[in-house]
């Protein structure tokens, strides 16, 4: 950035000198705003990477167009290319865009976009890529993203040049028709149009492939980044407890896709439109049409250019005023759609329970209500879109005739030819289209803002959950070989204390049973020891190097084969066939041993007791140092429960067991007991008792 800012400053100083010597107001204006751009470009080294890319682009364009103008001022510009000399006003316009990029870097909404977009282009991890004819190679993820983006920018600049060349074909083609010059007509059609049209088609196909490559790489990186942050250290569990971000599945799957597609869909086309504005404004500026300010003798150079500029800016402002309410409505629509999808997914997950309860009618009413919420907001959104589209369609229809209305007097006066008139009308359309970029995409902008809001709030929820973990229950190395909880207070998500622990040692016996009334915080205590409960304060001492495993009452069975469910969370091939079948035998699952590689929805196919025994088999394979059972055998009958505990003792003689349970038969299977005793403030405190004292 610093060398570019110096180049901009040098050119600006030269423009000031040339302007003072020649009396050119355009050169002086270019120099003044160039100095401002140089300062902004220098400071742009500190802004987000994504915005910095655009600062570089506008800085380079300022130098190139400004240098061309100054060369023309010196008389060194080729005479044959005089029509392509960029006026000072265009260089000034480019500088304004550069200043705008720096200015909007302080706007909170733009900062959110840049904060979400920049990390991909800064990523250092290597990625595999392939390029013909070089073959496969490895490169940094961010560097690959930058290269693809730069390639697409250059390609888009080429396409603008092709459009510009076809504009001149359009002029010469219609002039040939007006003059009835058959030779020129066929020459333009065969040797000019055919060649450049073919190049245009090829470049568009290349752009399409490069475009999709960048988008899928960018989306994959963002999806992996968000899912990794969401899954790290139980953050997903804390986010769900806090309820601070609804439907994280949609945010990772849909909103990252929408953000990547729409960010690219705005960034690169915006750059293309700026290039189009610069290129076709040259045509508008150079046309031999000048008009006077009504009631005066003041001639306005570049009259058509200024009319296109004023016309488009006014229309953009009106579109913003009309369409502004759509932003909030789009966000709400996405939220309601996601809630409806979640209700359907939850119905599928609990289909057995719903069928047993004959709850289909209740579920249908619930789904109907959720979809009714979608419909009510949808009609509000439709009304907002109708108002905006009424303006956009009217604006589009007016665009067809406005340039001809402005040029008709000059054509009928004989000062311009038909070819020039059609060329300028086409250039006017391209310029006003470039200036009307945001009008055409206002509906997409509303959806874009909704995606940004959902990703930033999701990001904030993840950060908040991680922060709550840092401030809550801390895991520290235990001094001995027991799990120790010291001076801890565990709270509900609303902040209400539920458990107070002054000094608790678990593991004084080989098998410990935790008992107490429902709602006394037994499961909360287990989750705090496991390191996933964020609400409260205190310390949990874990023996150094000890592996802890907690089995909840309702096990999780991932999608896939039964072998994968048994190995979870280890890879599917982590255990040998003999180990797996031995664990299944001890947990009375021999009848499933021939279905290990069968892929099914095992969470729906297996009974509650089979699922709990599968979770115990998982523990037998993992061989943890500590095994916490949170009513993990509650679905088994007393006889089978006793056999499972005996299997655990046989297979894991060195593992310390801590159980939560309500059955009196469990007491005989444990050699120490912890009772959750009530306190005066409504909380409970665990107190260790001998088994004999509690009967």
C-alpha positions as CSV (number, residue, x, y, z in Angstrom):
1,X,0.0,0.0,0.0
2,X,2.8,2.5,0.9
3,X,4.5,2.4,-2.6
4,X,1.1,2.8,-4.3
5,X,0.2,5.8,-2.1
6,X,3.6,7.4,-3.0
7,X,2.8,6.8,-6.7
8,X,-0.6,8.4,-6.3
9,X,0.9,11.4,-4.4
10,X,3.6,11.9,-7.1
11,X,1.0,11.9,-9.9
12,X,-1.2,14.3,-7.9
13,X,1.7,16.7,-7.4
14,X,2.5,16.6,-11.2
15,X,-1.2,17.2,-11.9
16,X,-1.1,20.3,-9.7
17,X,2.0,21.6,-11.4
18,X,0.6,21.0,-14.9
19,X,-2.7,22.6,-13.9
20,X,-1.1,25.7,-12.5
21,X,1.1,26.1,-15.7
22,X,-1.8,25.4,-18.2
23,X,-4.6,26.9,-16.2
24,X,-6.5,23.6,-16.4
25,X,-9.1,23.4,-13.6
26,X,-9.5,19.7,-14.3
27,X,-5.8,19.0,-13.7
28,X,-5.8,21.1,-10.5
29,X,-8.9,19.2,-9.2
30,X,-7.3,15.9,-10.1
31,X,-4.2,16.9,-8.1
32,X,-6.1,18.1,-5.0
33,X,-8.2,15.0,-4.8
34,X,-5.2,12.8,-5.7
35,X,-3.4,14.1,-2.5
36,X,-6.4,13.1,-0.5
37,X,-6.4,9.7,-2.1
38,X,-2.7,9.3,-1.4
39,X,-3.3,9.9,2.3
40,X,-6.3,7.5,2.3
41,X,-4.3,4.8,0.5
42,X,-1.4,5.2,3.0
43,X,-3.9,4.8,5.9
44,X,-5.6,1.9,4.1
45,X,-2.8,-0.4,5.1
46,X,-4.6,-0.7,8.4
47,X,-8.1,-1.5,7.1
48,X,-9.5,-5.0,6.5
49,X,-7.8,-7.1,3.8
50,X,-11.0,-7.4,1.8
51,X,-11.4,-3.6,1.6
52,X,-7.7,-3.1,1.0
53,X,-8.0,-5.0,-2.3
54,X,-10.4,-2.4,-3.6
55,X,-8.2,0.4,-2.3
56,X,-5.4,-1.0,-4.4
57,X,-7.6,-1.3,-7.5
58,X,-8.8,2.3,-7.3
59,X,-5.3,3.6,-6.6
60,X,-3.9,1.8,-9.6
61,X,-6.8,3.1,-11.8
62,X,-6.2,6.6,-10.6
63,X,-2.5,6.4,-11.5
64,X,-3.2,4.9,-15.0
65,X,-6.1,7.2,-16.0
66,X,-4.4,10.3,-14.5
67,X,-1.1,9.5,-16.2
68,X,-3.0,9.1,-19.5
69,X,-4.7,12.5,-19.1
70,X,-1.4,14.2,-18.3
71,X,0.3,12.6,-21.2
72,X,-2.4,13.9,-23.5
73,X,-2.0,17.4,-21.9
74,X,1.7,17.3,-22.8
75,X,0.8,16.5,-26.4
76,X,2.5,13.1,-26.4
77,X,-0.7,11.1,-26.7
78,X,-1.1,9.4,-30.1
79,X,-3.3,11.4,-32.4
80,X,-5.2,8.3,-33.6
81,X,-6.2,7.5,-30.0
82,X,-7.4,11.0,-29.1
83,X,-11.0,9.8,-28.6
84,X,-9.7,7.5,-25.8
85,X,-8.1,10.2,-23.7
86,X,-9.7,10.0,-20.3
87,X,-11.0,13.4,-19.0
88,X,-9.8,14.7,-15.7
89,X,-13.3,14.3,-14.3
90,X,-13.1,10.6,-14.7
91,X,-9.8,10.4,-12.8
92,X,-11.4,12.5,-10.1
93,X,-14.4,10.1,-10.0
94,X,-12.1,7.2,-9.6
95,X,-10.3,9.0,-6.7
96,X,-13.7,9.6,-5.1
97,X,-14.4,5.9,-5.2
98,X,-11.0,5.3,-3.6
99,X,-11.9,7.8,-0.8
100,X,-15.3,6.2,-0.4
101,X,-13.7,2.8,0.1
102,X,-11.6,4.2,2.9
103,X,-14.5,6.1,4.4
104,X,-16.9,3.2,4.5
105,X,-14.2,1.1,6.3
106,X,-15.4,2.9,9.4
107,X,-19.1,2.1,8.8
108,X,-20.2,-0.7,11.2
109,X,-22.1,-2.7,8.6
110,X,-19.2,-2.6,6.2
111,X,-16.8,-3.5,9.0
112,X,-18.9,-6.6,9.7
113,X,-18.8,-7.6,6.0
114,X,-15.0,-7.1,5.9
115,X,-14.5,-8.9,9.2
116,X,-16.4,-11.9,7.8
117,X,-14.7,-11.8,4.4
118,X,-11.1,-11.0,5.1
119,X,-10.0,-14.1,7.1
120,X,-10.3,-16.3,4.0
121,X,-7.9,-14.1,2.0
122,X,-5.5,-14.1,5.0
123,X,-5.6,-17.9,5.7
124,X,-2.2,-19.5,5.8
125,X,-3.0,-23.2,5.8
126,X,-2.0,-25.0,2.7
127,X,-4.5,-26.3,0.1
128,X,-4.3,-28.4,-3.0
129,X,-4.8,-26.8,-6.4
130,X,-4.5,-27.8,-10.0
131,X,-3.7,-25.6,-13.0
132,X,-3.2,-26.6,-16.6
133,X,-0.6,-27.3,-17.8
134,X,1.4,-27.1,-14.5
135,X,-0.5,-29.9,-12.9
136,X,-1.3,-30.2,-9.1
137,X,0.5,-28.1,-6.5
138,X,0.1,-26.8,-3.0
139,X,-0.4,-23.2,-2.0
140,X,-1.7,-21.2,0.9
141,X,-5.5,-21.0,1.1
142,X,-5.6,-17.2,1.3
143,X,-3.0,-16.7,-1.4
144,X,-5.0,-19.0,-3.7
145,X,-8.1,-16.9,-3.0
146,X,-6.3,-13.7,-3.8
147,X,-4.9,-15.1,-7.0
148,X,-8.4,-16.3,-8.1
149,X,-9.9,-12.9,-7.2
150,X,-7.1,-11.0,-9.1
151,X,-7.5,-13.2,-12.1
152,X,-11.2,-12.6,-12.1
153,X,-10.7,-8.9,-11.8
154,X,-8.3,-8.8,-14.8
155,X,-10.7,-11.0,-16.8
156,X,-13.6,-8.6,-16.0
157,X,-11.4,-5.7,-17.1
158,X,-10.8,-7.5,-20.3
159,X,-14.5,-8.0,-20.8
160,X,-15.1,-4.3,-20.3
161,X,-12.5,-3.6,-23.0
162,X,-14.3,-6.1,-25.3
163,X,-17.6,-4.2,-24.6
164,X,-15.9,-1.0,-25.4
165,X,-14.6,-2.3,-28.7
166,X,-18.1,-3.6,-29.6
167,X,-19.4,-0.2,-28.9
168,X,-17.2,1.2,-31.6
169,X,-18.4,-1.6,-33.9
170,X,-21.9,-0.5,-33.1
171,X,-21.1,3.0,-34.3
172,X,-19.4,2.0,-37.5
173,X,-22.0,-0.7,-38.3
174,X,-24.9,1.8,-38.1
175,X,-22.9,4.4,-40.0
176,X,-22.5,1.8,-42.8
177,X,-26.2,1.2,-42.8
178,X,-26.9,5.0,-42.9
179,X,-24.5,5.5,-45.8
180,X,-25.5,2.2,-47.5
181,X,-21.9,1.1,-47.6
182,X,-22.2,-2.7,-48.2
183,X,-18.4,-3.4,-48.1
184,X,-18.1,-1.7,-44.7
185,X,-21.3,-3.4,-43.5
186,X,-19.9,-6.9,-44.2
187,X,-16.4,-6.1,-43.0
188,X,-17.7,-4.9,-39.6
189,X,-20.0,-7.9,-39.3
190,X,-17.5,-10.6,-40.3
191,X,-14.1,-9.4,-39.3
192,X,-14.9,-7.2,-36.3
193,X,-18.1,-8.5,-34.6
194,X,-17.4,-12.2,-35.2
195,X,-13.9,-12.1,-33.8
196,X,-14.7,-10.0,-30.7
197,X,-17.9,-11.9,-30.0
198,X,-16.0,-15.2,-30.0
199,X,-13.4,-13.7,-27.6
200,X,-16.3,-12.5,-25.4
201,X,-17.9,-16.0,-25.3
202,X,-14.6,-17.7,-24.4
203,X,-13.7,-15.2,-21.7
204,X,-17.2,-15.6,-20.1
205,X,-16.8,-19.4,-20.0
206,X,-13.3,-19.0,-18.4
207,X,-14.8,-16.6,-15.9
208,X,-17.6,-19.0,-15.1
209,X,-15.2,-21.8,-14.1
210,X,-12.9,-19.5,-12.1
211,X,-15.9,-17.9,-10.4
212,X,-17.3,-21.3,-9.3
213,X,-13.9,-22.4,-8.1
214,X,-13.4,-19.3,-5.9
215,X,-16.9,-19.5,-4.5
216,X,-16.8,-23.2,-3.5
217,X,-13.3,-22.8,-1.9
218,X,-14.4,-19.7,-0.1
219,X,-17.6,-21.3,1.1
220,X,-15.9,-24.5,2.2
221,X,-13.4,-22.5,4.3
222,X,-16.1,-20.4,5.9
223,X,-18.3,-23.5,6.7
224,X,-15.3,-25.3,8.2
225,X,-14.3,-22.2,10.2
226,X,-17.8,-21.7,11.7
227,X,-18.4,-25.4,12.4
228,X,-15.0,-25.8,14.0
229,X,-15.6,-22.8,16.3
230,X,-19.1,-24.0,17.1
231,X,-17.9,-27.5,18.0
232,X,-14.8,-26.5,19.8
233,X,-14.8,-27.4,23.6
234,X,-18.5,-28.0,23.8
235,X,-19.3,-24.5,22.6
236,X,-22.3,-25.8,20.6
237,X,-23.8,-27.1,23.9
238,X,-23.3,-23.7,25.6
239,X,-24.8,-21.8,22.7
240,X,-27.9,-24.0,22.8
241,X,-28.2,-23.5,26.6
242,X,-27.9,-19.7,26.3
243,X,-30.4,-19.7,23.4
244,X,-28.5,-16.8,21.9
245,X,-28.4,-18.1,18.3
246,X,-31.3,-20.0,16.8
247,X,-30.8,-22.6,14.1
248,X,-27.0,-22.9,13.9
249,X,-27.4,-25.5,11.2
250,X,-28.9,-22.9,8.8
251,X,-26.3,-20.4,9.7
252,X,-23.4,-22.7,8.8
253,X,-25.0,-24.3,5.8
254,X,-27.2,-21.6,4.2
255,X,-25.9,-18.3,5.5
256,X,-22.3,-19.0,4.7
257,X,-23.3,-19.9,1.2
258,X,-25.4,-16.8,0.9
259,X,-22.7,-14.6,2.3
260,X,-20.0,-15.9,0.0
261,X,-22.2,-15.7,-3.2
262,X,-23.6,-12.3,-2.4
263,X,-20.2,-10.8,-1.3
264,X,-18.7,-11.9,-4.5
265,X,-21.8,-10.9,-6.4
266,X,-21.4,-7.4,-5.1
267,X,-17.6,-6.9,-5.0
268,X,-16.6,-8.1,-8.5
269,X,-19.6,-6.8,-10.4
270,X,-19.2,-3.5,-8.6
271,X,-15.6,-3.2,-9.7
272,X,-16.7,-4.2,-13.2
273,X,-19.3,-1.5,-13.2
274,X,-16.8,1.1,-12.0
275,X,-14.6,0.0,-15.0
276,X,-17.6,0.3,-17.3
277,X,-18.4,3.7,-15.9
278,X,-14.8,4.9,-16.6
279,X,-14.6,3.4,-20.1
280,X,-18.0,4.4,-21.4
281,X,-17.9,7.8,-19.8
282,X,-15.1,8.5,-22.1
283,X,-17.5,8.0,-25.0
284,X,-20.1,10.2,-23.4
285,X,-17.6,12.9,-22.6
286,X,-16.0,12.9,-26.0
287,X,-19.2,13.2,-28.0
288,X,-19.5,16.5,-29.8
289,X,-22.6,17.5,-27.9
290,X,-22.5,20.5,-25.5
291,X,-25.5,22.2,-23.9
292,X,-26.0,25.5,-22.2
293,X,-27.5,26.0,-18.8
294,X,-31.0,27.3,-19.3
295,X,-31.1,31.2,-19.3
296,X,-27.3,31.5,-19.6
297,X,-24.5,31.3,-22.1
298,X,-22.6,28.8,-19.9
299,X,-21.7,25.7,-21.9
300,X,-21.6,22.4,-20.1
301,X,-19.0,20.0,-21.5
302,X,-19.7,16.4,-21.2
303,X,-23.4,17.2,-20.9
304,X,-24.6,13.6,-21.6
305,X,-22.2,12.3,-19.0
306,X,-23.4,14.6,-16.3
307,X,-27.1,13.8,-17.2
308,X,-26.4,10.1,-16.8
309,X,-24.7,10.8,-13.5
310,X,-27.4,13.0,-12.0
311,X,-30.2,10.7,-13.3
312,X,-28.7,7.6,-11.8
313,X,-27.7,9.1,-8.4
314,X,-31.2,10.5,-8.0
315,X,-32.8,7.1,-8.9
316,X,-30.4,5.3,-6.4
317,X,-31.5,7.5,-3.6
318,X,-35.2,7.0,-4.4
319,X,-34.7,3.3,-4.5
320,X,-33.0,3.3,-1.1
321,X,-35.8,5.3,0.5
322,X,-38.5,3.0,-1.0
323,X,-36.7,-0.3,-0.3
324,X,-35.2,0.3,3.1
325,X,-37.9,-1.6,5.1
326,X,-37.1,-4.8,3.2
327,X,-33.9,-5.3,5.1
328,X,-35.6,-6.1,8.4
329,X,-38.4,-8.1,6.7
330,X,-35.8,-10.3,4.9
331,X,-34.0,-11.0,8.2
332,X,-37.3,-12.0,9.8
333,X,-38.3,-14.2,6.9
334,X,-35.1,-16.1,7.1
335,X,-35.6,-16.6,10.8
336,X,-39.1,-17.9,10.4
337,X,-38.2,-20.2,7.5
338,X,-35.4,-21.7,9.6
339,X,-37.7,-22.2,12.6
340,X,-40.2,-24.1,10.4
341,X,-37.4,-26.4,9.0
342,X,-36.2,-27.0,12.6
343,X,-39.8,-28.1,13.6
344,X,-39.8,-30.6,10.7
345,X,-36.4,-32.0,11.6
346,X,-37.5,-32.3,15.3
347,X,-40.7,-34.1,14.2
348,X,-38.6,-36.6,12.2
349,X,-36.2,-37.1,15.2
350,X,-39.0,-37.9,17.6
351,X,-41.4,-39.7,15.2
352,X,-41.7,-42.8,17.3
353,X,-42.6,-40.9,20.5
354,X,-45.1,-38.8,18.5
355,X,-46.7,-41.8,16.9
356,X,-47.0,-43.6,20.3
357,X,-48.7,-40.5,21.8
358,X,-50.9,-40.0,18.8
359,X,-49.6,-36.5,18.6
360,X,-49.9,-36.0,14.9
361,X,-52.8,-33.6,15.3
362,X,-50.9,-31.4,17.7
363,X,-47.8,-31.5,15.5
364,X,-49.9,-30.5,12.5
365,X,-51.3,-27.6,14.4
366,X,-47.8,-26.6,15.5
367,X,-46.5,-26.8,11.9
368,X,-49.5,-24.9,10.6
369,X,-48.8,-22.1,13.1
370,X,-45.1,-21.9,12.2
371,X,-46.0,-21.7,8.5
372,X,-48.6,-19.2,9.2
373,X,-45.8,-17.0,10.7
374,X,-44.0,-17.4,7.4
375,X,-47.0,-16.4,5.4
376,X,-47.8,-13.3,7.4
377,X,-44.3,-11.9,7.1
378,X,-44.2,-13.0,3.5
379,X,-47.1,-10.8,2.5
380,X,-45.5,-7.8,4.2
381,X,-42.3,-8.6,2.3
382,X,-44.3,-8.9,-1.0
383,X,-45.9,-5.5,-0.5
384,X,-42.4,-4.0,0.1
385,X,-41.1,-5.7,-3.0
386,X,-44.0,-4.5,-5.1
387,X,-43.3,-0.9,-4.1
388,X,-39.7,-1.2,-5.0
389,X,-40.3,-3.1,-8.2
390,X,-42.8,-0.5,-9.3
391,X,-40.0,2.0,-9.2
392,X,-37.4,-0.3,-10.7
393,X,-39.6,-1.3,-13.7
394,X,-40.6,2.3,-14.4
395,X,-36.9,3.3,-14.2
396,X,-35.9,0.6,-16.6
397,X,-38.6,1.6,-19.1
398,X,-37.5,5.2,-19.0
399,X,-33.9,4.2,-19.6
400,X,-34.8,3.1,-23.1
401,X,-35.9,6.5,-24.3
402,X,-34.0,9.0,-22.1
403,X,-30.7,9.1,-24.1
404,X,-32.6,9.4,-27.4
405,X,-34.6,12.3,-26.0
406,X,-31.4,14.1,-25.0
407,X,-29.7,13.3,-28.4
408,X,-32.6,13.8,-30.8
409,X,-32.2,17.6,-31.2
410,X,-28.5,17.1,-32.2
411,X,-29.3,14.3,-34.6
412,X,-32.0,16.1,-36.4
413,X,-29.8,19.2,-36.5
414,X,-27.3,17.1,-38.3
415,X,-24.5,17.6,-35.8
416,X,-24.2,13.8,-35.1
417,X,-24.7,10.7,-37.2
418,X,-27.0,7.7,-36.6
419,X,-24.0,5.6,-35.7
420,X,-22.8,8.1,-33.1
421,X,-26.4,8.4,-31.7
422,X,-26.7,4.6,-31.2
423,X,-23.2,4.4,-29.8
424,X,-23.9,7.2,-27.3
425,X,-27.3,5.8,-26.4
426,X,-25.7,2.4,-25.7
427,X,-22.9,4.1,-23.7
428,X,-25.5,6.2,-21.8
429,X,-27.3,2.9,-20.9
430,X,-24.0,1.3,-19.7
431,X,-23.0,4.3,-17.6
432,X,-26.4,4.7,-16.0
433,X,-26.5,0.9,-15.4
434,X,-23.2,1.2,-13.7
435,X,-24.4,4.1,-11.6
436,X,-27.7,2.2,-10.9
437,X,-25.8,-0.9,-9.6
438,X,-27.5,-0.7,-6.2
439,X,-31.0,-0.1,-7.6
440,X,-30.9,-3.4,-9.6
441,X,-29.7,-5.3,-6.5
442,X,-31.6,-3.7,-3.7
443,X,-33.7,-6.8,-3.1
444,X,-30.5,-8.9,-3.0
445,X,-29.0,-6.3,-0.6
446,X,-31.8,-6.9,1.8
447,X,-31.2,-10.6,1.8
448,X,-27.4,-10.0,2.0
449,X,-27.8,-7.9,5.1
450,X,-30.0,-10.5,6.7
451,X,-27.3,-13.2,6.1
452,X,-24.6,-10.9,7.5
453,X,-26.7,-10.2,10.6
454,X,-27.2,-13.9,11.1
455,X,-23.5,-14.8,10.7
456,X,-22.3,-11.9,12.9
457,X,-24.8,-12.8,15.7
458,X,-23.8,-16.4,15.4
459,X,-20.2,-15.4,15.7
460,X,-21.0,-13.3,18.7
461,X,-22.9,-16.1,20.3
462,X,-19.9,-18.5,19.8
463,X,-17.6,-15.9,21.3
464,X,-20.0,-15.3,24.2
465,X,-20.2,-19.0,24.9
466,X,-16.4,-19.3,24.8
467,X,-16.1,-16.3,27.1
468,X,-18.6,-17.8,29.5
469,X,-16.5,-20.9,29.7
470,X,-13.4,-18.9,30.5
471,X,-15.1,-17.0,33.3
472,X,-17.1,-20.0,34.7
473,X,-16.0,-23.4,35.9
474,X,-12.2,-23.8,35.5
475,X,-10.5,-27.1,35.1
476,X,-7.2,-27.3,37.1
477,X,-4.8,-30.2,37.7
478,X,-5.8,-32.2,40.8
479,X,-3.2,-32.7,43.6
480,X,-4.0,-36.4,44.0
481,X,-5.7,-39.1,42.0
482,X,-9.3,-38.0,42.8
483,X,-11.6,-35.6,41.0
484,X,-11.9,-32.6,43.3
485,X,-14.5,-29.8,43.2
486,X,-13.6,-26.8,45.3
487,X,-15.6,-23.7,46.3
488,X,-17.9,-24.0,43.3
489,X,-21.3,-22.5,42.6
490,X,-23.3,-24.0,39.7
491,X,-26.1,-21.9,38.2
492,X,-29.0,-22.3,35.8
493,X,-28.8,-20.3,32.5
494,X,-30.9,-17.6,34.0
495,X,-28.2,-17.1,36.7
496,X,-30.1,-18.8,39.6
497,X,-27.7,-20.9,41.8
498,X,-28.6,-24.6,42.0
499,X,-25.5,-26.3,43.5
500,X,-23.0,-25.1,46.0
501,X,-19.9,-27.2,46.5
502,X,-17.4,-26.4,49.3
503,X,-15.1,-29.4,49.1
504,X,-15.9,-32.6,47.3
505,X,-13.6,-35.5,46.4
506,X,-14.9,-38.1,44.0
507,X,-12.9,-41.3,43.7
508,X,-12.2,-42.1,47.4
509,X,-13.9,-45.4,46.5
510,X,-13.6,-47.3,43.2
511,X,-17.4,-46.9,42.5
512,X,-19.3,-43.8,43.8
513,X,-23.1,-43.3,43.6
514,X,-24.6,-39.8,43.6
515,X,-28.2,-39.6,44.8
516,X,-30.7,-36.9,45.6
517,X,-34.1,-35.6,44.6
518,X,-34.9,-34.6,41.0
519,X,-33.8,-31.1,40.2
520,X,-31.0,-31.1,42.8
521,X,-28.3,-30.5,40.2
522,X,-26.8,-34.0,40.0
523,X,-26.5,-33.9,36.2
524,X,-25.4,-30.3,36.3
525,X,-22.5,-31.3,38.6
526,X,-21.5,-34.1,36.2
527,X,-21.5,-31.6,33.2
528,X,-19.4,-29.2,35.2
529,X,-16.9,-31.9,35.9
530,X,-16.9,-32.8,32.2
531,X,-16.1,-29.2,31.4
532,X,-19.2,-28.3,29.4
533,X,-21.3,-26.4,31.9
534,X,-20.6,-22.6,31.6
535,X,-22.8,-21.2,34.2
536,X,-21.3,-20.6,37.6
537,X,-17.9,-20.2,39.2
538,X,-15.3,-22.5,40.8
539,X,-12.6,-25.0,40.1
540,X,-12.7,-28.7,39.1
541,X,-9.5,-30.6,39.7
542,X,-8.9,-33.4,37.2
543,X,-6.0,-35.9,37.8
544,X,-3.2,-35.1,35.3
545,X,-3.6,-37.1,32.1
546,X,-6.8,-38.7,33.2
547,X,-9.4,-39.4,30.5
548,X,-13.0,-38.8,31.5
549,X,-16.0,-40.2,29.7
550,X,-19.6,-39.3,30.5
551,X,-22.6,-41.4,29.4
552,X,-25.9,-39.5,29.4
553,X,-29.3,-41.1,29.9
554,X,-30.0,-40.7,26.2
555,X,-27.0,-41.7,24.1
556,X,-26.0,-40.1,20.8
557,X,-25.9,-42.4,17.8
558,X,-24.4,-40.8,14.7
559,X,-25.6,-41.5,11.2
560,X,-23.8,-44.3,9.5
561,X,-22.9,-47.9,10.3
562,X,-23.3,-49.7,13.6
563,X,-19.5,-50.1,13.7
564,X,-19.2,-46.3,13.5
565,X,-21.7,-45.8,16.3
566,X,-19.7,-48.2,18.5
567,X,-16.4,-46.5,17.7
568,X,-17.7,-42.9,18.1
569,X,-16.1,-40.5,18.7
570,X,-13.0,-42.4,17.4
571,X,-12.6,-43.2,13.7
572,X,-14.6,-46.2,12.5
573,X,-11.5,-48.3,12.1
574,X,-10.1,-47.5,15.6
575,X,-10.9,-50.9,17.0
576,X,-10.5,-54.4,15.8
577,X,-13.3,-56.9,15.0
578,X,-12.5,-59.0,18.1
579,X,-12.5,-56.0,20.5
580,X,-15.9,-54.8,19.2
581,X,-17.5,-58.2,19.4
582,X,-16.1,-58.8,22.9
583,X,-17.6,-55.5,24.0
584,X,-20.9,-56.3,22.4
585,X,-21.0,-59.7,24.1
586,X,-20.4,-58.2,27.5
587,X,-23.2,-55.7,27.0
588,X,-25.6,-58.4,25.7
589,X,-25.7,-57.1,22.1
590,X,-24.6,-60.3,20.4
591,X,-27.8,-60.3,18.2
592,X,-26.4,-57.2,16.5
593,X,-22.9,-58.5,15.8
594,X,-23.7,-59.5,12.2
595,X,-25.0,-56.0,11.4
596,X,-21.9,-54.0,12.2
597,X,-21.4,-52.6,8.7
598,X,-25.1,-52.0,8.1
599,X,-26.0,-48.3,7.6
600,X,-29.2,-47.3,9.2
601,X,-30.9,-44.7,11.5
602,X,-29.8,-46.7,14.6
603,X,-31.2,-44.0,16.9
604,X,-34.7,-45.1,15.7
605,X,-34.0,-48.7,15.1
606,X,-32.7,-49.7,18.5
607,X,-34.7,-49.7,21.7
608,X,-33.8,-47.3,24.6
609,X,-32.2,-50.2,26.4
610,X,-30.2,-51.3,23.4
611,X,-29.0,-47.7,22.9
612,X,-27.8,-47.5,26.5
613,X,-26.0,-50.8,26.3
614,X,-24.3,-49.7,23.0
615,X,-23.1,-46.6,24.9
616,X,-21.6,-48.8,27.6
617,X,-19.9,-51.0,24.9
618,X,-18.4,-47.7,23.6
619,X,-17.0,-47.1,27.1
620,X,-15.6,-50.6,27.2
621,X,-13.7,-50.0,24.0
622,X,-12.5,-46.5,25.0
623,X,-11.3,-47.7,28.5
624,X,-11.4,-44.2,30.2
625,X,-9.8,-43.5,33.6
626,X,-13.1,-42.1,34.9
627,X,-16.6,-43.2,33.7
628,X,-19.5,-41.0,34.8
629,X,-22.9,-42.7,34.3
630,X,-25.8,-40.2,34.3
631,X,-28.7,-42.6,34.7
632,X,-27.0,-44.4,31.8
633,X,-28.7,-47.7,32.6
634,X,-32.2,-46.4,33.6
635,X,-33.9,-48.1,30.6
636,X,-32.7,-51.5,31.7
637,X,-34.4,-53.9,34.1
638,X,-32.7,-54.4,37.5
639,X,-31.3,-57.8,36.6
640,X,-29.8,-56.6,33.3
641,X,-28.6,-53.4,35.0
642,X,-26.7,-55.5,37.5
643,X,-25.1,-57.6,34.7
644,X,-24.0,-54.5,32.9
645,X,-22.3,-53.1,36.0
646,X,-20.6,-56.4,36.5
647,X,-19.4,-56.3,32.8
648,X,-18.0,-52.8,33.4
649,X,-16.2,-54.0,36.5
650,X,-14.8,-57.0,34.6
651,X,-13.7,-55.1,31.5
652,X,-12.5,-51.9,33.2
653,X,-11.0,-52.9,36.6
654,X,-8.9,-49.8,36.8
655,X,-11.6,-47.3,35.8
656,X,-13.3,-45.3,38.6
657,X,-17.1,-45.3,38.2
658,X,-19.3,-42.4,39.3
659,X,-23.1,-43.0,38.8
660,X,-26.3,-41.1,39.1
661,X,-29.3,-43.3,39.8
662,X,-32.5,-43.6,41.8
663,X,-32.9,-47.4,42.2
664,X,-32.1,-48.7,45.6
665,X,-30.4,-51.8,43.9
666,X,-27.6,-49.5,42.7
667,X,-26.3,-48.9,46.2
668,X,-25.1,-52.5,46.5
669,X,-23.0,-51.9,43.3
670,X,-21.1,-48.9,44.7
671,X,-18.7,-48.6,47.7
672,X,-19.2,-44.9,48.4
673,X,-22.2,-42.5,48.2
674,X,-22.6,-38.8,47.7
675,X,-26.0,-37.2,48.7
676,X,-27.3,-33.9,47.4
677,X,-28.5,-32.2,50.5
678,X,-30.7,-29.1,50.5
679,X,-29.5,-25.7,51.8
680,X,-31.6,-22.9,53.3
681,X,-31.3,-20.8,50.1
682,X,-32.9,-23.4,47.9
683,X,-29.6,-24.8,46.5
684,X,-28.1,-28.3,47.1
685,X,-24.7,-29.3,48.2
686,X,-23.1,-32.8,47.7
687,X,-22.0,-34.5,50.8
688,X,-20.1,-37.8,50.9
689,X,-21.5,-40.6,53.1
690,X,-20.5,-44.1,53.7
691,X,-22.8,-46.7,52.2
692,X,-23.7,-48.1,55.6
693,X,-25.0,-44.7,56.8
694,X,-27.6,-44.5,54.0
695,X,-28.8,-48.0,54.3
